[in-house]
Amino acid sequence: MRTATITRKTAETDITVQIDLDGTGRYDNQTGVGFFDHMLDQLSRHALIDMTIRATGDLHIDDHHTVEDVGIALGQALTQALGDKRGIRRYGACHLPMDDAQVRAALDLSGRPFLVWNVDMPTAKIGTFDTELVREFFQALATHGGITLHVDKLHGFNSHHIAEATFKAAARALREAVEADPRRADAIPSTKGSL
């Protein structure tokens, strides 16, 4: 079973993440940050990863610690659920259109964290949500998930659409990367023999 539960508690946040990589995209995410919950729901649904997240954080300060720490815990859960990564496709990519926005995401479950982020947001806020936190989430996810992740905005003028397209494109790429490779079901997808 490719599942994981991670609990992360600090002076700033208290987070539990449960995932099932072989799910159907069921989600139940409650972080106290409405727009972020909406994005996590998109990530789950389009990656076909069942996801339950509970987070309480110092939202009286701002959303930063909650968003970043959920990214950390989710990355750790992905690492745990993938194990030695035997039999996975490893790579995934997606060009995703959403109305005015088009975003490209490509990733490698390499164990070598790296984020390339070419996404500018036209506004500083989406409702009360700081748009710079989209990058913070993906930085934490890539770092703690051992993911090489490239995200590029090709078009877009609506910040909500751009942000949502980044989550959906990354989700579709992740779905592809974690899927079983029917031609190499027992192999580590690397000439090194480990990832």
Backbone as a chain_set.jsonl record, in Angstrom:
{"seq": "MRTATITRKTAETDITVQIDLDGTGRYDNQTGVGFFDHMLDQLSRHALIDMTIRATGDLHIDDHHTVEDVGIALGQALTQALGDKRGIRRYGACHLPMDDAQVRAALDLSGRPFLVWNVDMPTAKIGTFDTELVREFFQALATHGGITLHVDKLHGFNSHHIAEATFKAAARALREAVEADPRRADAIPSTKGSL", "coords": {"N": [[0.84, -1.195, 0.0], [0.652, 2.127, -0.965], [0.743, 4.388, 0.98], [0.659, 7.058, 3.397], [1.06, 8.704, 6.531], [1.66, 11.715, 8.011], [2.608, 13.633, 10.753], [3.119, 16.852, 11.876], [4.29, 19.063, 14.179], [4.791, 22.237, 15.413], [5.818, 25.279, 17.076], [4.379, 27.043, 15.617], [2.559, 25.765, 13.895], [0.242, 22.982, 13.616], [-0.051, 20.025, 12.135], [-1.546, 17.423, 10.245], [-1.179, 15.066, 7.745], [-2.598, 12.846, 5.492], [-2.2, 10.492, 2.949], [-3.002, 8.623, -0.027], [-1.535, 7.152, -2.607], [-2.65, 5.62, -4.576], [-5.265, 6.272, -4.941], [-8.473, 7.763, -5.718], [-8.692, 10.421, -5.948], [-10.084, 11.532, -3.854], [-10.824, 13.953, -1.352], [-10.314, 15.804, 1.68], [-9.724, 18.503, 3.001], [-8.645, 20.762, 5.386], [-7.456, 23.644, 6.36], [-7.838, 26.112, 7.409], [-7.386, 28.164, 5.733], [-9.044, 29.365, 3.238], [-8.781, 29.683, 0.317], [-6.431, 28.254, -0.104], [-7.199, 25.686, 0.741], [-8.952, 25.106, -1.353], [-7.104, 24.96, -3.462], [-5.535, 22.757, -2.62], [-7.49, 20.798, -2.768], [-7.796, 20.693, -5.546], [-5.269, 19.744, -6.24], [-5.311, 17.157, -5.124], [-7.551, 15.991, -6.486], [-6.808, 16.083, -9.224], [-4.381, 14.774, -9.293], [-5.161, 12.303, -8.597], [-4.751, 11.388, -6.031], [-5.694, 10.347, -2.946], [-6.438, 12.46, -0.255], [-6.171, 13.768, 2.935], [-6.08, 16.502, 4.948], [-5.347, 18.164, 7.889], [-4.935, 21.165, 9.46], [-3.824, 23.501, 11.81], [-2.879, 26.762, 12.473], [-0.84, 29.712, 13.028], [-2.687, 31.816, 12.145], [-3.465, 34.315, 12.867], [-1.267, 35.824, 12.57], [-0.277, 35.544, 9.832], [-0.889, 33.75, 6.731], [1.354, 32.375, 6.031], [3.081, 30.509, 7.505], [1.382, 28.312, 7.833], [0.744, 27.523, 5.175], [3.325, 26.978, 4.104], [4.218, 24.969, 5.899], [2.347, 22.938, 5.521], [3.078, 22.251, 2.919], [5.629, 21.202, 3.472], [4.969, 18.955, 5.103], [3.338, 17.505, 3.337], [5.154, 16.945, 1.282], [6.915, 15.279, 2.727], [5.159, 13.184, 3.248], [4.684, 12.225, 0.639], [7.269, 11.279, 0.017], [7.518, 9.219, 1.919], [5.359, 7.525, 1.173], [6.099, 6.742, -1.392], [8.313, 5.169, -0.997], [11.006, 3.14, -2.008], [10.655, 3.84, -4.603], [10.362, 1.99, -6.561], [9.276, 0.717, -9.636], [7.802, 2.939, -10.526], [6.826, 5.552, -12.86], [8.336, 7.868, -12.69], [8.894, 10.386, -14.056], [6.931, 13.252, -15.008], [4.699, 15.399, -16.824], [2.833, 18.331, -17.791], [0.862, 20.438, -19.808], [-1.303, 22.877, -19.018], [-4.353, 24.421, -19.639], [-6.326, 27.086, -18.374], [-8.889, 28.934, -18.81], [-7.845, 32.159, -19.343], [-5.29, 31.536, -18.614], [-2.312, 29.621, -19.075], [-0.342, 27.019, -18.015], [2.697, 25.305, -17.604], [3.939, 22.362, -16.25], [6.6, 20.356, -15.17], [8.087, 17.475, -13.844], [10.372, 15.534, -11.837], [10.757, 12.753, -9.92], [13.184, 12.587, -8.42], [14.647, 12.575, -6.086], [16.33, 14.63, -5.767], [15.939, 17.677, -4.739], [14.672, 20.527, -6.37], [13.557, 23.64, -7.475], [12.274, 25.334, -10.187], [10.836, 28.274, -10.972], [8.864, 30.034, -12.887], [6.687, 31.96, -12.751], [4.713, 34.644, -12.713], [2.574, 36.67, -10.822], [-0.179, 38.736, -11.416], [-1.424, 40.181, -9.395], [-1.123, 40.99, -5.887], [-2.713, 39.714, -4.106], [-5.222, 37.148, -3.789], [-8.335, 37.404, -3.11], [-8.055, 37.278, 0.272], [-5.716, 35.972, 0.276], [-2.226, 35.699, 0.027], [-0.52, 35.929, -2.961], [2.154, 35.254, -3.32], [2.524, 33.062, -1.754], [1.91, 30.792, -3.16], [4.185, 30.003, -4.571], [5.801, 29.527, -2.31], [4.569, 27.28, -1.17], [5.042, 25.323, -3.186], [7.814, 25.317, -3.2], [8.395, 24.254, -0.656], [7.132, 21.746, -0.917], [8.593, 20.579, -3.057], [11.193, 20.544, -1.959], [10.954, 18.902, 0.366], [9.784, 16.689, -0.668], [11.659, 15.692, -2.346], [11.741, 16.439, -5.044], [12.4, 17.395, -8.352], [11.213, 20.17, -9.801], [9.693, 22.008, -12.287], [7.993, 24.907, -13.117], [6.147, 26.834, -15.272], [4.615, 29.788, -16.304], [2.851, 30.327, -19.178], [0.902, 31.917, -20.335], [-1.483, 34.362, -19.167], [-3.624, 36.436, -17.168], [-5.25, 36.616, -15.005], [-5.041, 36.251, -11.63], [-6.164, 34.278, -9.952], [-6.846, 32.253, -11.779], [-4.291, 31.662, -12.789], [-2.892, 30.756, -10.49], [-4.48, 28.517, -9.816], [-4.136, 26.988, -12.104], [-1.428, 26.342, -11.839], [-1.456, 24.546, -9.673], [-3.113, 22.515, -10.699], [-1.705, 21.714, -13.002], [0.722, 20.819, -11.884], [-0.338, 18.756, -10.36], [-1.34, 16.976, -12.332], [1.053, 16.278, -13.578], [2.317, 15.054, -11.417], [0.601, 12.899, -10.984], [1.128, 11.342, -13.27], [3.841, 10.761, -12.817], [3.929, 9.222, -10.435], [2.575, 6.954, -11.114], [2.383, 3.428, -11.792], [4.769, 1.828, -13.836], [4.065, -0.215, -16.371], [5.847, -1.67, -17.897], [8.169, -1.837, -16.473], [7.844, -2.861, -13.821], [9.168, -3.888, -11.585], [11.479, -2.495, -11.29], [13.877, -0.039, -10.245], [13.602, 3.239, -11.372], [16.144, 4.226, -12.554], [19.479, 4.431, -13.76], [21.352, 4.347, -11.809], [20.418, 2.659, -9.902], [19.179, 3.398, -7.611], [17.047, 5.881, -6.121]], "CA": [[0.0, 0.0, 0.0], [1.443, 3.349, -1.065], [0.054, 5.357, 1.818], [1.502, 7.667, 4.428], [0.509, 9.696, 7.449], [2.709, 12.553, 8.604], [2.188, 14.65, 11.709], [4.173, 17.854, 12.086], [3.845, 20.033, 15.166], [5.782, 23.232, 15.807], [5.216, 26.381, 17.826], [3.588, 27.843, 14.687], [1.526, 24.988, 13.227], [-0.017, 21.591, 13.996], [-0.515, 19.527, 10.838], [-1.574, 15.998, 9.93], [-1.415, 14.796, 6.327], [-2.774, 11.439, 5.121], [-2.348, 10.346, 1.503], [-3.007, 7.312, -0.681], [-1.132, 7.42, -3.991], [-3.449, 4.809, -5.491], [-6.649, 6.625, -4.686], [-9.323, 8.238, -6.813], [-8.764, 11.869, -5.87], [-10.953, 11.987, -2.764], [-10.105, 14.913, -0.515], [-10.947, 16.441, 2.832], [-8.621, 19.37, 3.415], [-9.083, 21.874, 6.229], [-6.272, 24.331, 6.869], [-8.193, 27.439, 7.897], [-7.102, 29.122, 4.662], [-10.028, 28.916, 2.255], [-8.262, 29.55, -1.044], [-5.442, 27.175, -0.077], [-7.961, 24.43, 0.745], [-9.433, 24.937, -2.731], [-5.965, 24.516, -4.273], [-5.196, 21.39, -2.204], [-8.529, 19.933, -3.347], [-7.443, 20.518, -6.962], [-4.087, 18.882, -6.284], [-5.768, 15.793, -4.863], [-8.454, 15.5, -7.53], [-6.161, 15.924, -10.525], [-3.303, 13.781, -9.152], [-5.804, 11.048, -8.176], [-4.185, 11.01, -4.742], [-6.595, 10.628, -1.836], [-5.701, 13.368, 0.617], [-6.842, 14.392, 4.068], [-5.148, 17.392, 5.632], [-5.846, 18.991, 8.985], [-3.88, 22.093, 9.875], [-4.109, 24.717, 12.564], [-1.658, 27.553, 12.475], [-0.882, 31.072, 13.573], [-3.307, 32.636, 11.105], [-3.581, 35.687, 13.362], [-0.093, 36.522, 12.039], [-0.644, 35.481, 8.418], [-1.069, 32.373, 6.252], [2.627, 31.871, 5.526], [3.566, 29.307, 8.183], [0.456, 27.202, 7.561], [0.915, 27.087, 3.788], [4.654, 26.385, 3.956], [4.345, 23.736, 6.676], [1.57, 21.91, 4.816], [3.951, 21.805, 1.829], [6.669, 20.35, 4.059], [4.375, 17.687, 5.531], [2.883, 16.776, 2.154], [6.369, 16.42, 0.648], [7.377, 14.148, 3.534], [4.214, 12.083, 3.03], [4.979, 11.661, -0.686], [8.511, 10.515, 0.136], [7.233, 7.989, 2.663], [4.452, 6.66, 0.406], [6.799, 6.237, -2.579], [9.317, 4.175, -0.595], [12.216, 3.155, -2.849], [10.209, 4.304, -5.927], [10.395, 0.861, -7.494], [8.158, 0.514, -10.538], [7.07, 4.143, -10.924], [7.269, 6.194, -14.104], [9.319, 8.831, -12.216], [8.749, 11.699, -14.687], [5.604, 13.656, -15.439], [4.616, 16.757, -17.365], [1.496, 18.728, -18.219], [0.501, 21.799, -20.226], [-2.691, 22.977, -18.579], [-5.034, 25.692, -19.855], [-7.493, 27.442, -17.571], [-9.354, 30.216, -19.321], [-6.769, 32.986, -19.881], [-3.987, 31.057, -18.133], [-1.742, 28.334, -19.465], [0.814, 26.729, -17.177], [3.405, 24.052, -17.888], [4.67, 21.787, -15.119], [7.346, 19.131, -15.445], [8.748, 17.083, -12.609], [11.154, 14.309, -11.734], [10.824, 12.277, -8.537], [14.603, 12.236, -8.487], [15.324, 12.641, -4.795], [17.157, 15.84, -5.785], [14.978, 18.784, -4.757], [15.022, 21.758, -7.085], [12.38, 24.32, -8.008], [12.382, 26.421, -11.159], [9.523, 28.915, -10.87], [8.701, 31.171, -13.795], [5.268, 32.296, -12.645], [4.457, 35.945, -12.104], [1.159, 36.92, -10.523], [-0.493, 40.146, -11.652], [-1.889, 40.843, -8.177], [-0.488, 40.52, -4.656], [-3.702, 38.965, -3.322], [-6.426, 36.544, -4.337], [-9.112, 37.593, -1.89], [-7.127, 37.626, 1.364], [-4.572, 35.058, 0.163], [-1.035, 36.281, -0.612], [-0.171, 35.109, -4.127], [3.527, 34.759, -3.202], [2.505, 31.803, -1.02], [1.841, 29.667, -4.103], [5.573, 29.561, -4.734], [6.288, 28.994, -1.031], [4.059, 25.927, -1.047], [5.73, 24.416, -4.098], [9.201, 25.204, -2.742], [8.398, 23.307, 0.462], [6.777, 20.431, -1.454], [9.726, 20.06, -3.829], [12.325, 20.306, -1.061], [10.728, 17.789, 1.286], [9.391, 15.529, -1.467], [12.772, 15.284, -3.201], [11.208, 16.592, -6.404], [12.832, 18.443, -9.276], [9.935, 20.685, -10.295], [9.738, 23.217, -13.107], [6.658, 25.443, -13.371], [6.246, 28.015, -16.133], [3.39, 30.408, -16.821], [2.995, 30.704, -20.582], [-0.05, 33.004, -20.558], [-2.416, 34.559, -18.083], [-3.738, 37.756, -16.557], [-6.083, 36.499, -13.819], [-4.217, 35.565, -10.625], [-6.839, 33.054, -9.505], [-6.676, 31.243, -12.829], [-2.871, 31.288, -12.861], [-2.587, 29.935, -9.317], [-5.169, 27.228, -9.929], [-3.486, 26.231, -13.18], [-0.167, 25.773, -11.346], [-1.769, 23.374, -8.866], [-3.651, 21.454, -11.553], [-0.633, 21.201, -13.868], [1.613, 20.026, -11.035], [-1.063, 17.542, -9.994], [-1.359, 16.065, -13.487], [2.421, 15.781, -13.732], [2.563, 14.137, -10.308], [-0.174, 11.678, -11.273], [1.883, 10.574, -14.258], [5.13, 10.321, -12.271], [3.788, 8.2, -9.39], [1.907, 5.766, -11.647], [3.196, 2.238, -12.064], [5.216, 1.616, -15.209], [3.778, -1.631, -16.61], [6.979, -2.324, -18.561], [9.299, -1.95, -15.539], [7.152, -2.88, -12.537], [10.048, -4.284, -10.485], [12.766, -1.811, -11.419], [14.083, 1.354, -9.84], [13.744, 3.956, -12.642], [17.396, 4.966, -12.625], [20.643, 3.594, -14.036], [22.133, 4.243, -10.585], [19.878, 1.591, -9.083], [18.438, 3.954, -6.479], [16.626, 7.275, -6.242]], "C": [[0.88, 1.252, 0.0], [0.704, 4.474, -0.341], [1.04, 5.934, 2.82], [0.661, 8.592, 5.28], [1.677, 10.42, 8.092], [2.052, 13.533, 9.565], [3.374, 15.564, 11.971], [3.627, 18.904, 13.047], [5.008, 20.934, 15.54], [5.083, 24.286, 16.669], [4.285, 27.216, 16.958], [2.416, 27.094, 14.076], [1.415, 23.589, 13.825], [-0.729, 20.956, 12.802], [-0.486, 18.009, 10.806], [-1.959, 15.85, 8.463], [-1.531, 13.287, 6.144], [-2.961, 11.372, 3.609], [-2.37, 8.875, 1.103], [-2.727, 7.571, -2.155], [-1.981, 6.673, -5.007], [-4.939, 5.05, -5.282], [-7.38, 7.058, -5.941], [-9.458, 9.757, -6.807], [-9.767, 12.363, -4.846], [-10.158, 12.915, -1.854], [-10.977, 15.418, 0.617], [-9.869, 17.293, 3.491], [-9.152, 20.579, 4.175], [-7.858, 22.498, 6.892], [-6.597, 25.662, 7.529], [-7.94, 28.534, 6.89], [-7.921, 28.685, 3.452], [-9.483, 28.705, 0.852], [-7.256, 28.402, -1.128], [-6.127, 25.811, -0.04], [-8.453, 24.109, -0.665], [-8.304, 24.432, -3.636], [-5.543, 23.089, -3.911], [-6.219, 20.393, -2.741], [-8.235, 19.661, -4.82], [-6.249, 19.573, -7.111], [-4.481, 17.423, -6.106], [-6.561, 15.24, -6.039], [-7.718, 15.205, -8.834], [-4.947, 15.007, -10.478], [-3.857, 12.385, -8.879], [-5.141, 10.481, -6.923], [-5.221, 11.36, -3.677], [-5.817, 11.407, -0.786], [-6.621, 13.911, 1.71], [-5.808, 15.213, 4.817], [-5.912, 18.166, 6.698], [-4.692, 19.878, 9.438], [-4.476, 23.215, 10.708], [-2.796, 25.474, 12.662], [-1.897, 28.947, 13.015], [-1.437, 32.055, 12.53], [-3.554, 34.066, 11.564], [-2.368, 36.517, 12.936], [-0.263, 36.666, 10.531], [-0.713, 34.017, 8.03], [0.247, 31.658, 5.953], [3.043, 30.553, 6.175], [2.685, 28.1, 7.879], [0.68, 26.658, 6.161], [2.258, 26.38, 3.597], [4.744, 25.042, 4.673], [3.483, 22.614, 6.118], [2.388, 21.375, 3.638], [5.045, 20.873, 2.324], [6.098, 18.978, 4.393], [3.901, 16.857, 4.343], [4.07, 16.194, 1.393], [6.903, 15.218, 1.398], [6.467, 12.937, 3.349], [4.443, 11.419, 1.672], [6.227, 10.787, -0.638], [8.263, 9.179, 0.831], [6.39, 7.021, 1.832], [5.142, 6.044, -0.808], [7.849, 5.181, -2.236], [10.56, 4.277, -1.46], [11.924, 3.535, -4.3], [10.285, 3.215, -6.991], [9.112, 0.82, -8.328], [7.385, 1.747, -10.964], [7.61, 4.683, -12.252], [8.344, 7.245, -13.838], [9.121, 10.242, -12.775], [7.279, 11.979, -15.011], [5.623, 15.087, -15.923], [3.191, 17.045, -17.803], [1.512, 20.185, -18.672], [-0.97, 21.947, -19.895], [-3.266, 24.356, -18.856], [-6.16, 25.875, -18.846], [-7.9, 28.847, -17.948], [-8.176, 30.998, -19.909], [-5.383, 32.439, -19.575], [-3.592, 29.745, -18.789], [-0.443, 28.151, -18.696], [1.38, 25.375, -17.571], [4.128, 23.619, -16.62], [5.351, 20.515, -15.577], [8.089, 18.771, -14.174], [9.421, 15.729, -12.737], [11.22, 13.95, -10.256], [12.217, 11.716, -8.288], [15.257, 12.037, -7.132], [16.246, 13.843, -4.695], [16.236, 17.057, -5.877], [15.514, 20.003, -5.492], [13.728, 22.344, -7.629], [12.814, 25.396, -8.983], [10.98, 27.002, -11.285], [9.49, 30.149, -11.747], [7.221, 31.525, -13.876], [5.16, 33.654, -11.97], [2.946, 36.104, -11.942], [0.872, 38.403, -10.7], [-0.916, 40.904, -10.403], [-1.176, 40.242, -6.968], [-1.413, 39.625, -3.842], [-4.719, 38.295, -4.248], [-7.382, 36.498, -3.151], [-8.176, 38.071, -0.796], [-5.843, 36.817, 1.29], [-3.418, 35.743, -0.568], [-0.583, 35.386, -1.759], [1.265, 34.58, -4.05], [3.58, 33.415, -2.467], [2.346, 30.591, -1.927], [3.243, 29.117, -4.319], [6.108, 28.941, -3.446], [5.82, 27.559, -0.822], [4.855, 24.956, -1.924], [7.212, 24.274, -3.75], [9.302, 24.178, -1.625], [8.102, 21.891, -0.019], [7.952, 19.803, -2.188], [10.889, 19.693, -2.916], [12.119, 19.04, -0.242], [10.195, 16.539, 0.584], [10.509, 15.018, -2.356], [12.421, 15.371, -4.674], [11.957, 17.689, -7.149], [11.573, 18.904, -9.991], [10.159, 21.985, -11.048], [8.307, 23.65, -13.39], [6.812, 26.752, -14.128], [4.861, 28.506, -16.52], [3.663, 30.83, -18.26], [2.11, 31.886, -20.935], [-0.826, 33.208, -19.272], [-2.4, 35.955, -17.522], [-4.598, 37.73, -15.296], [-5.343, 35.664, -12.777], [-4.847, 34.28, -10.114], [-6.64, 31.94, -10.524], [-5.232, 30.751, -12.908], [-2.513, 30.359, -11.702], [-3.218, 28.558, -9.437], [-4.544, 26.37, -11.024], [-2.157, 25.647, -12.725], [-0.435, 24.518, -10.528], [-2.26, 22.221, -9.731], [-2.569, 20.859, -12.451], [0.342, 20.354, -13.07], [0.957, 18.713, -10.64], [-1.056, 16.528, -11.127], [0.026, 15.48, -13.751], [2.749, 14.764, -12.64], [1.828, 12.82, -10.513], [0.6, 10.762, -12.218], [3.148, 9.972, -13.643], [4.995, 9.201, -11.247], [3.121, 6.925, -9.896], [2.895, 4.643, -11.887], [3.533, 2.176, -13.548], [5.031, 0.135, -15.526], [4.935, -2.379, -17.275], [8.155, -2.55, -17.625], [8.791, -1.989, -14.097], [8.063, -3.197, -11.351], [11.361, -3.512, -10.454], [12.729, -0.428, -10.795], [14.337, 2.143, -11.129], [14.973, 4.846, -12.693], [18.523, 4.002, -12.944], [21.535, 3.461, -12.817], [21.682, 3.073, -9.71], [19.183, 2.082, -7.83], [18.102, 5.408, -6.769], [16.517, 7.861, -4.843]], "O": [[1.745, 1.412, 0.861], [0.128, 5.372, -0.956], [2.11, 5.375, 3.06], [-0.315, 9.183, 4.818], [2.577, 9.793, 8.652], [1.061, 14.182, 9.227], [4.483, 15.108, 12.25], [2.623, 19.555, 12.761], [6.075, 20.461, 15.934], [3.889, 24.178, 16.948], [3.493, 28.005, 17.473], [1.389, 27.699, 13.767], [2.348, 23.079, 14.446], [-1.869, 21.304, 12.495], [0.465, 17.382, 11.274], [-2.94, 16.434, 8.003], [-0.662, 12.536, 6.587], [-3.779, 12.101, 3.048], [-1.833, 8.011, 1.796], [-3.56, 8.131, -2.867], [-2.026, 7.053, -6.177], [-5.759, 4.143, -5.429], [-6.969, 6.764, -7.064], [-10.246, 10.317, -7.569], [-10.253, 13.489, -4.949], [-8.971, 12.696, -1.613], [-12.204, 15.454, 0.522], [-9.193, 16.854, 4.421], [-9.997, 21.322, 3.675], [-7.302, 21.957, 7.848], [-5.726, 26.277, 8.144], [-8.237, 29.7, 7.147], [-7.545, 27.759, 2.733], [-9.704, 27.649, 0.259], [-7.234, 27.664, -2.113], [-5.687, 24.88, -0.714], [-8.373, 22.964, -1.11], [-8.53, 23.568, -4.483], [-5.229, 22.296, -4.798], [-5.865, 19.278, -3.123], [-8.402, 18.536, -5.292], [-6.225, 18.716, -7.994], [-4.032, 16.557, -6.856], [-6.274, 14.148, -6.53], [-7.978, 14.187, -9.476], [-4.519, 14.507, -11.518], [-3.119, 11.4, -8.921], [-4.989, 9.269, -6.773], [-5.587, 12.525, -3.52], [-4.68, 11.064, -0.463], [-7.699, 14.439, 1.436], [-4.788, 14.69, 5.264], [-6.97, 18.741, 6.443], [-3.609, 19.391, 9.759], [-5.499, 23.8, 10.352], [-1.74, 24.89, 12.905], [-3.009, 29.307, 13.403], [-0.755, 32.985, 12.099], [-3.823, 34.941, 10.741], [-2.418, 37.747, 12.934], [-0.379, 37.778, 10.017], [-0.609, 33.137, 8.885], [0.249, 30.464, 5.655], [3.326, 29.582, 5.473], [3.187, 26.992, 7.69], [0.796, 25.446, 5.983], [2.318, 25.307, 2.997], [5.283, 24.081, 4.123], [3.853, 21.445, 6.232], [2.39, 20.17, 3.387], [5.355, 19.872, 1.678], [6.669, 17.956, 4.015], [4.049, 15.635, 4.344], [3.998, 15.064, 0.91], [7.306, 14.234, 0.778], [6.939, 11.801, 3.299], [4.403, 10.193, 1.564], [6.242, 9.685, -1.187], [8.742, 8.138, 0.382], [6.679, 5.825, 1.795], [4.8, 4.931, -1.209], [8.231, 4.386, -3.095], [11.113, 5.364, -1.634], [12.831, 3.554, -5.133], [10.272, 3.506, -8.187], [8.006, 0.88, -7.791], [6.402, 1.626, -11.696], [8.697, 4.317, -12.698], [9.188, 7.482, -14.702], [9.178, 11.208, -12.014], [6.495, 11.062, -15.254], [6.451, 15.892, -15.495], [2.434, 16.135, -18.143], [2.094, 21.049, -18.016], [-1.802, 21.218, -20.436], [-2.737, 25.357, -18.372], [-6.862, 24.922, -18.508], [-7.329, 29.827, -17.469], [-7.566, 30.545, -20.877], [-4.406, 32.836, -20.21], [-4.429, 28.874, -19.026], [0.439, 29.009, -18.722], [0.642, 24.427, -17.837], [4.839, 24.407, -15.996], [4.759, 19.698, -16.282], [8.653, 19.637, -13.505], [9.097, 14.911, -13.598], [11.681, 14.745, -9.437], [12.394, 10.536, -7.988], [16.307, 11.402, -7.035], [16.875, 14.06, -3.659], [15.802, 17.427, -6.968], [16.64, 20.448, -5.27], [12.899, 21.622, -8.182], [13.62, 26.264, -8.649], [10.044, 26.297, -11.662], [10.033, 31.192, -11.382], [6.591, 31.406, -14.927], [5.48, 33.793, -10.79], [2.162, 35.721, -12.811], [1.611, 39.24, -10.183], [-0.787, 42.127, -10.345], [-0.686, 39.114, -7.026], [-0.955, 38.866, -2.987], [-5.032, 38.796, -5.328], [-7.248, 35.638, -2.28], [-7.571, 39.137, -0.911], [-4.972, 36.958, 2.148], [-3.605, 36.301, -1.649], [-0.294, 34.208, -1.549], [1.566, 33.552, -4.657], [4.583, 32.707, -2.553], [2.621, 29.469, -1.502], [3.459, 27.906, -4.257], [6.801, 27.925, -3.495], [6.584, 26.717, -0.35], [5.287, 23.901, -1.461], [7.801, 23.218, -3.982], [10.192, 23.327, -1.639], [8.746, 20.939, 0.421], [8.273, 18.634, -1.97], [11.502, 18.639, -3.086], [13.014, 18.197, -0.164], [10.159, 15.459, 1.173], [10.336, 14.016, -3.05], [12.762, 14.485, -5.457], [12.125, 18.792, -6.629], [10.937, 18.127, -10.703], [10.737, 22.936, -10.521], [7.495, 22.849, -13.853], [7.515, 27.662, -13.688], [4.033, 27.735, -17.005], [4.589, 31.596, -18.527], [2.493, 32.751, -21.723], [-0.832, 32.345, -18.394], [-1.353, 36.591, -17.403], [-4.668, 38.733, -14.586], [-5.05, 34.493, -13.018], [-4.146, 33.299, -9.868], [-6.303, 30.813, -10.162], [-4.988, 29.556, -13.077], [-1.907, 29.307, -11.904], [-2.562, 27.546, -9.188], [-4.44, 25.152, -10.875], [-1.782, 24.563, -13.173], [0.28, 23.526, -10.669], [-1.866, 21.074, -9.519], [-2.518, 19.644, -12.643], [0.75, 19.285, -13.525], [1.617, 17.675, -10.59], [-0.793, 15.346, -10.903], [0.148, 14.308, -14.11], [3.381, 13.741, -12.903], [2.373, 11.75, -10.243], [0.708, 9.558, -11.986], [3.489, 8.82, -13.912], [5.849, 8.317, -11.187], [3.1, 5.918, -9.187], [4.077, 4.869, -12.149], [2.686, 2.438, -14.402], [5.77, -0.697, -14.999], [4.986, -3.607, -17.213], [9.042, -3.351, -17.922], [9.263, -1.229, -13.251], [7.757, -2.81, -10.223], [12.256, -3.84, -9.675], [11.708, 0.26, -10.81], [15.207, 1.759, -11.911], [14.868, 6.062, -12.853], [18.528, 2.873, -12.454], [22.385, 2.573, -12.769], [22.445, 2.561, -8.89], [18.653, 1.281, -7.061], [18.777, 6.076, -7.552], [16.175, 9.034, -4.69]]}, "num_chains": 1, "name": "protein.A"}
